[in-house]
Each structure stands twice: as C-alpha cells, then as structure tokens.
C-alpha cells in the first residue's frame, strides 16, 4: 500500500471479535446486556448516595464519582460497537477514533485517581479516626476530585496531540472493538519513538503513581489493623475497605492483562478479549461489589424503593382527579 496524500487516513476498520456474521447477534446481545447492567447498577449507586443524607460522607461522595466515571467510561466505547454490529459496518472515522481515544484516556485516568483517593480516605478513617472529619473536609474532597479531572484531561490532551502528528496508511484495520492509544501508535507509518516514550512515561507516572499511593495506604491500614487487639475490631476495620480492595484488584489485574496480552500477541483478538474485561466487565461489577457487602448502600436502596412505592399510588390517585391537579397547580 501507498501512504495517502494526506497526513491522516479518513477512517479505520474496527474488526471486533468475530468476522463471522452468524456470531454477531450473540456478541450484540451480550454487550447490550452488559452495558445496560453497567448503566443500571451505577445509576442505582448514584441515586442511593444522592437521595440518602446518611450517605453524604467522603467515602460515598468518591463512590458516586466513581460510578459516574464508570458510566462515562463504558459509554465511550460500547455504544459505537453496538451501532457497528447493528448496521453491519466496521467503519469508524479518524475524527471519531481520536475522540474515542481522548475520552478513553480521560475516564480511565479518573478511575485510577479516584481509586487512589478512596484508598487515602480509608487510610485516614482507619489510622486517624478521631481526625477523620477534620482531614477529609468537603473542601478537600472536592479539591481532590477537581485535581483528578484536571490531571486526566491534561494527560489526554497530551496523548491525543501526540497522535495527531502521526501519519497513517489508508484502509487500516484495528483488531479491537474500539480505538485505543497503543493500537493507533502501532498502526502509524511515521516515526513513533516519541509517542512510545511519552505513552510509557505517562503510564508509569499516571498509572504507577496512584498505585504506589494505594499500596502505601494499605500498608498503613494493615499495620493499624494488626495493632487492634480484638478479632471483632479487626474484622470491622477490614470490612470497611474490603469492597475497595476488591475493586482495586479487579481494575489493576485486568489492566495488567490487557498490557500483557497486547505485548505477547500483537494484532490478536485475545488482546481485544482482555480489553473487554478492563473496559466493560470491571465497571459492570463495581456496583455489585460495593452494594452486596455494604449495609449502608443496601439500606439506602431499600429506603429509596420504599419511598418510590409510597409515591406511586399518590401519583395514580392524582391522575384520576384532573380537577385536583388543576387546583394544586
């Protein structure tokens, strides 16, 4: 092939998981189900936290932000894939691909930052319980989330601006269901040394930095729990961070799986399968991990459901009396 006259191709082809049309309905149904479960589960967390004043604490403030980011993270890639399957088209324009990469980096970076912030929150709650409300003030919580957004957006702008300087062959095929930064760099026909340097340096800084913070926080947490004399006290302290520890393990293990599969089998569909675990399955499981082991979330959801059931009959009765509705208005 010859390079296009322009410095950029007009479109890419997303190969997805299967080139056989007979399996596409199965893939469509599977991903649609996972996407709806992800949306429903994370929206329930947002509703529970926002509707119950007892959950207006730093821990649940960060959890609500994580749920919002997970919704956006999944919505960056899955809807486009579902549209492509439904229309039997694998095409994604260059502009849409860059946009997808941009938002993918933003929301994955926010996930990493929020998990680190939540680890710090648990560290303060367990190691400095008497100073918790003073240290984790509303101002600090908002500032930590704001810094996470700024860092993620700046990181994304840096990476996408580096991609924009690359040239590509025409008719390129991406062996994934979405555009990813490393895939685009591998497909470029121009020199990518600087892009790889920036990508790996940023991965160490943006991904490794928060991970070191998480490890430090949990080393202090485990040390503090070890110093508790009663078994009941140890269990109660550990149970407050068990859900977060599960989410961190799932997020980083699947992320590591994506990296290893990409490095070991370039261009293989196994890399796309590993990417699904990272971008779709993890956001889908997060609400279940937090709600199944969390009495506060389950209690808030029960109260919200009871409130909705109580309001339902009232609304139905008002609909039967238009004159009453008119007088109230």
N, C-alpha and C positions, 0 to 999 in steps of 0.2 A: 504493500500500500504506500501511497504517497501522502505526505502531510497536506492538510488542507491549506488553501491560500490564506485563510485567517489564522490567527494565533490560537484559536479555540474551536473545538467542534461544536456543532449546533445541538447535538443530542447524544445520549448514551442509551444502551440497551441493558435493562436490569433482567438478568437471567432467572433470578429467584431460586427455587428449589428443584423444580421439575420442568423439563421441557415437554413432557408428555401431557397432552390436553386432557386425558382421561383422569388425571390426578388433580387437576386444577380446582374442580368443585370441592374436593376434600380439603385442599390447602386453604381455599377461601373460607369454608365453614369453620375450620379450626382457628384461623386467625381472627375471623369476625367474632367468634365466641370469646377468645382470649382478650380481644380489645374491649368488648362490652363488659366482661367481668372486671377488667382493669379500671374502666371508667366508673362502673357502679361501685366497686369496692372503695376506690379512693374518694369518690364523691360522698359516700357514707361517712368516711372519716372526717371530711371537711364539714359535713352537716352536723355530725356529733360534736365536734370541737366548737363550732360557731354557735350552736344552739344551747349549749350547756355551760353556764357560768362557772361550774366547778372544774371545767377543763381549761379555763383561761389561765394557764400556767406556762412557764417557759418550755417545759417538755412537750406539751401538746401544741403549743404555738409552732415549734420546729416540726413536729409531726404533720401538722396541717400544711405547712410549707412544702414538706417532702411529698405529701400526697398530690398537691397541686403540680409540682415539678414532674412527678411520675406520669400524671395525665398528659402534660405537655410533651414529655419525653417520648411516650408511646405514640402520641398523635403526630409526631414529626415524621414517622416512617410508615406506620401500618395503614392509614387511610389511602395513601398513594399506592401501596402494594395491592390493597383490595380493589381499587379502581382499575389498576392494570390487569388484574385477574379477570374482573367482570367484563372489561372491554376487550379482553384477549390482546392487549397491547403491552409491550415491554419497554416502550419508549419513555424516557424522561429527558426533558430539555436540559441544556447546560445550565441555564439560569435556575431551574428548579433543583438541580443537583447541588449547585453551590448553596442555595438557600437551605436545603436539607442538611448539608454538612454544617452550615453555620448554626442552625438551631440544635442539631445533634450535639455539637461541642458545648453549646451554652448549657443545655439541660443535663448532660452527663457531668459537666463540671459542677453544676449546682448540686447534683446528687452527692458527689464526693464531698463538697464543702459542708453540706447540711449534715451528713453522717458524722463528720469530724466535730461539728458544733454540738451535735447531740451527745457525742461521747464526752465532750468537755462538760456539758450540762450534767450528765450522770456522775462525772468525777467530782464536781462541786457538791452535788446533792449527797453523795455518799461520804466523801472525805472531809467536807466542810459544811455539814448540815445546818449549824447554827448561823452561818453567814450566807446561806443559800439565797435568801430573798434580797439581801443587800448586793451580793455579787451579780446575780442573774436578774438585774433590774430590767424593766420594759425597754428602757433606752438602749442598754447593752444588747438585748435580744434583737431589737430592730436594727441596730448598727451591724451586728454580725451577719444578719441576712442581707443587708444592703451591700456590705463588703463582698459577700459571696456572689451577688448579682454582678457587681462591677468587675470583679476578677474574672468571672466566667465570660462576660461579654467582651472584655478586652482580649482575653485569650482566644475567643472565637474570631474576633476581628483580625488578630494577628495571623491565625492559621488560614483563614479564607483569603486574606490579602496575599499570602504567600502562594496559594493555589492559583490565584488569578494571573500570576505572572508566567504560569506554565503553558506550554503548547501541547496539543493532543492530536493523535491520529483521528481520522474520521471513522464512524461506524464502530466505536469501541464497545465491547461487551464487559459488563461488571457482573462477576459471579456471585452477586448478593441480591437481597430483596430491597436494598436501599443503598444510597450513596454514602460512602464512608471515606474519611480523610486518607487513610493509608492506601485504600484501593485507588483513589484518584491519583495519588502521587506515583504509585506503581505503573499506572497506565500512561503517564506523561511521556512524551517523546523528547522533551528538553531535559537539561541538566537538573536533577532533583537533589543534589548533595545538600544544598542549603535548606531545602524543605525538610529533608530527613533529619538534619541536625536540629532544626527548630522544633520539629514534631517530637523527637525523643527527649530533647531537653525540657520541653513543656510538659511532657508526660511524667518525667521524673519530678519536676517542680510542682505541677498542679495535682498530679495523682499521688506521688510519693510523699509530698509534704503533709497533706491531711492524714495519710495512712500512718505516718510516723506519730502524728498527734494522737490518733486513735490508739495506737499501741502504747504510747506513754500514759494516756488517760487510764487505760485498762490495767496497766501495770500498777498504777497507784491505787486503783479500785480494788484489785485482787489483794494488794498488800493491806489495805484498810479492812477488807472483809476477813482476811486471815487473823487480824487482831481482835475481831469480835469473839467474845467467849462463848456465847450460847449458839447452839445449832439453829434455833429458830431465828435469831438475829442475822446469822449468816445467810440463811435462805431468803429472808425478807429483803436483805440488801442486794443479793444477787438477782432476785426475781425482778427488781426494778430496771435492770439493764439487760436481761436475758433476751427480750424481743429485739432490742437494738443490736445486740451482739449477733443474733441470727441474721438480721438484715445485712449487717456489715460483711459477715462471712459469705453470704449468698452473692452480694454485689461484687466483692473483690475476687471470689473464686470463679464466677462466670466471666468477669472481665479478664482474668488471667487465662481462662480457657480460650477466649477469643484471640488473645495475643499469641498463645502457643500454637493454636490451630492455623492461624494466618502465617506464622513463621515456618511451620512444618509443611503445610500443604498449600502453597500459593495457587490461587485460581480454583481451588476445590470447593465443592458445595458443603463440605464438612465445616469450613470456616463460616459459611452462612448459617448453618445449624447452631454453631456455638454462639454466633451473634444474636440469634433469637433468644437464647437463654438470658443474655445480657440486656437486650432492649425491650423484650416483651414479657418473658416469664417472671423476671425479678420484680418489675413494677406491679404485675398481677398478684404476686404472692405477698407483697409487703402489707396490704391491708389485713390479710388473713393472719399474718404473723403477729401484728400488733393487736388485733381485736380478739383473737382466740385466747390469748394469755393475759389480756388486760381487762380487769374488772371494771375500771372506770369507763373505758370505751364501750364495753357491753352494756353497762348501766345507762350511759348516755343514749345509746341507740334504742334501748328499751323505752326510756322516757320519751324520746322523740317519736317513736312508733305509737306509744300510748296517747301522746298529745295529738298526733295526726288522726288517730281513730276517733278521739273525742270531738275534734273539729269537723270530721266528716259528716256526721248526722246533722250538725247545726247548719252546715252549708246546704245540705239537701233540703232541710226544712225551710230555709230562707228562699230557696228556688221555687218552692211550692206556693209562696206568698209574694208575688211581684209587688203588691201594694206596700208591704212591709219594707222591701228592699228600697222602693222609691222614697218612702218616708225617712229611712235611715240616711239615704244619700242627700 
